[in-house]
């Protein structure tokens, strides 16, 4: 059985995909940019955007 997973603490999916899907013991996640939940890039450095991507 598959279950769609989403959170408002990360940017919402744009387009016909989900933030994540759980199915048969696996977790499939979509790619994340270094974007805040408000939809703006988290700073101008690679480090700040990488950290935001992992937070998402």
Secondary structure, 3 states (H helix, E strand, C coil): CEEEECCCCCCCCCCCCCCEEEECCEEEECCCCCECCCCCECCCCHHHHHHHHHHC
